[in-house]
Amino acid sequence: MWFRSPTSVPVPSLSDQGVTPGPARGRGGQDGRVKWTRAVHHLETLASTCADMATRPVSIFPRRVGELWAAGEILGPIAEIELITVALTVDLPAEAVPWRTEPSGARHWANAARLPQSPVRPFWRSAHAPVWNHELYRPVLVWSEADGVRTDVLAAIADGEGESVRPAAPTPADLRARVADELAISLRGLRERSAEYEERRWKPGKLEPVADALWQVGAGYLDLLDAEDRAAGNTFR
């Protein structure tokens, strides 16, 4: 298991560890980076939005988000950052949310929360499996439906002290096991979505949703294959 440590050990920056960030969508300066105060504001706003969305009728938003986690650059020292990496948990089995995929209803929820208009990189995660993995490394819970907004965590992040509230680093063996679990789920998802695409390809109706789902799970599977290679050499961040 992975327990929170009262003292955390600093880790190298993303660039020092050879990690390539995702495509920039930031709405900050000309280079797409976001000023620290704006980034923190976006995270705080998203936490408040999660709390508000949890009160909306299920008939309007059937896909419920139970937790908001922060990861990546926003947990580091004060600086302009590229994107705010977050994880959103949903009450679905882990097999229903393979890595880098969107569960049904997620896009409707994201549009209502204005995620496409924010410099946020969201990952959808099952509430019934660990949130963390090779990409969501040592994430921090910011909001939960059970306990509300964690103002102490947001204050630490705003001060550039996110490291102080992060959980302890997993062991290399734990990381390899976590990636292996995700990879098995991803492979099953890839097979299921490939079969669905083959079945729907020549039938009437829009193919885009099925094609998007296949692309998402395929991208996640390839990412996990790369992660498996890095795990073998213990080159995770």
N, C-alpha and C positions, 0 to 999 in steps of 0.2 A: 504494500500500500504506500501511498504518498502522503506524508504528513507535513503540516505547516511547521516551519522552524522559526523560533523566536529571533534568530539571527540569520541573515541571508548572505550568501557569498556572491560578490559581484561577478558578472559574466562579461565576456568580450562583446564588443559592438557587433551588429549584424555584418558590417563590411569586413571586420577583422575575422569573422568566422566563415567568410565566403558565401554568405546568404544573399541571393538575388531577390530584391523586393518585387512585389507584384506591380502591375501597370499603374502608373500614377493617375489618380483622379482628384487630387487635391485641388481645392479652390482657394489657394492662398496667393503667393507671389507668382512672378512670371514663370518660375521653374516648377510650379505646381505644389510647392511645399506650403505648409500651414504654420502660422505663428503659434507659439506654445499656448498663449492665452486663448486663442481661438480654438485650438484643438481641445483644450480642457473644457471650454464652453460647450463644444459639440458633444463631448462625452457626458457632461452633466445634463445637457438637454435630452440626450438619448435616454439616460437613466430616468428622467422625469417622464418622458414619453412612454417608456415601458410601463411605468407605474400607472399612467393614465390609460393606456391601452388595455391593461389588465382589468379595468373596470367596465370596459365596453361590452355590450351584449354579445354573447356567443353567436347569435344569429347573424351578426354583422361581421364579426371577426372570429370564425370558427377555429382558426389556427392560433393557439395561445402561446405566448412566450413566457417562460417561467423564470428565466435568469438572464442577466447580462454580465458578461465577463470582458475584461480588457486585457490586451496582450500587445506585444511588440514595442514599438518606439515610445508609445505613450507612457510606458512604465519606466522609461529611462530618465536621464537628467534633462533639465530644461533646454530645449533647442527647437528649431523649426523642424517639423516632421513631415513625412510624405503622406502617410495615411494613418487613420486611427483604426487599428485592428481590434475587432470585437467578436465575441461568440454569443449566439442567442440559442438558448435551449428550448426544446419543444418536447411535449409528452408523447413521444413516439419511440418504439424500439430502436435500438442502435442500427439494426438491419434496414430500417426504413429511411435512414439518413446517412448514406455513404458519404465519405469525405468529399467536400466541395460541391455537394448537391443541395438543391432547395426542396424541402418537403412541400406537399400540396398546401396551398394557402399562404405560403411564405411571401410570395411576391405581392399579394394583396396587402399583407401586414406591412411589408417594407415600404410600399408606396404610401400607405397611410401615415407611416412614421417619417416619411420624407428622406429615407435613406439614400435614394438615388441622387438627391440634391445635396448630399453632405459628403465630406471627405472621409468616408467611413468604408472600411473593407469588412463586411460581415461574413461570418461563417456560421452555418446552421448546424446545431449539434443535438444529439439525443440527450434527454435528461436522465436516461437509464444507463449511461456509460460515461467514463471519464471525459471531461471537456478537453483536457490538455492532450497534445501530441507534439510531433516534431515542429510544427508551425506555430501552434498555440502553446508556446513554451512557458511554463510557470505563469499561467494567467491568473488574474485576480478578479474575484467576484465583486461587482460594483452595485448590482441591484438584484433582488429576488422577490418574487411574489409573496413569499413567506415572511421575509424580514424587512422589505422595503429598501430604500436607497442607503448605501453605506457611506455616510458623509465623512467618516474618518478616512476611508480609503480614497475618496475623491480629494480630500484635503491633502493627503500625502502625495497623490499624483500631481496636484496643482503645484506643490512645492518642489517638484522634481525628485521626490523621495519614494517613487513607486517601488524601487528595489526593496525598501524596508517592509513592505506589506505583501511581497510575493512569497509563495510557498518555497520550500527547499527544493533544490534541483533533484530530479529523479536520477537514479543510478543508470549507467549505460545499459545494464541488463533490463531495467524497467522500460527504458526507451525502446529497446529492440522488441520487447514483448508488446508494447503499445502499438508500434508500427505494424507488427505482424498481425495483431488483432484487427487493426483498421484495414490492412491489405486484404485480409480474408473477406471482410464485409464488402469492401470495394469490388472485389472480383465477382462476388455473387450479384452485386448490383449491376455491374457491367454486363454480365450474362443476361440478366432479366431485362434490362433496357435495350440490349441488342435484339433480343427476341421480340420485344414490343415494337421496336422500330421496323423489323422485318415484316411483322404481321400487318402493321399499319401503312407501310410505305406506299402501296398501290391502291389503298382504299380512299373513298371520298372523305373530304374534311381536311382541316389544317394539319400539316405534318410538323410544323415548327415546334410545338410544345414537346413532342416526342423526340425530335432531333436535338432540341436544347437539353433535354434530360440525358440523352445519350452522350452528348458532348461533355456535360458537366461531370458525369461519373467517369468518363474516359480520362478527362483531365486530372481528376482526383486520383485515379488508379496510377497514371504515369508519375504523378508527384510522389505517391507512396513508394513506387518502385525506386525512384531516386533516393527517397528517404531511407529505404532499406539498405541501399548501397552505402550511404553515409553512416548508417548505424553499425554496419559491419566494421567500419574503420573508426568508430567512436568520434566522428567529426561533427556532431551536432553542436548547436550553440547552447 
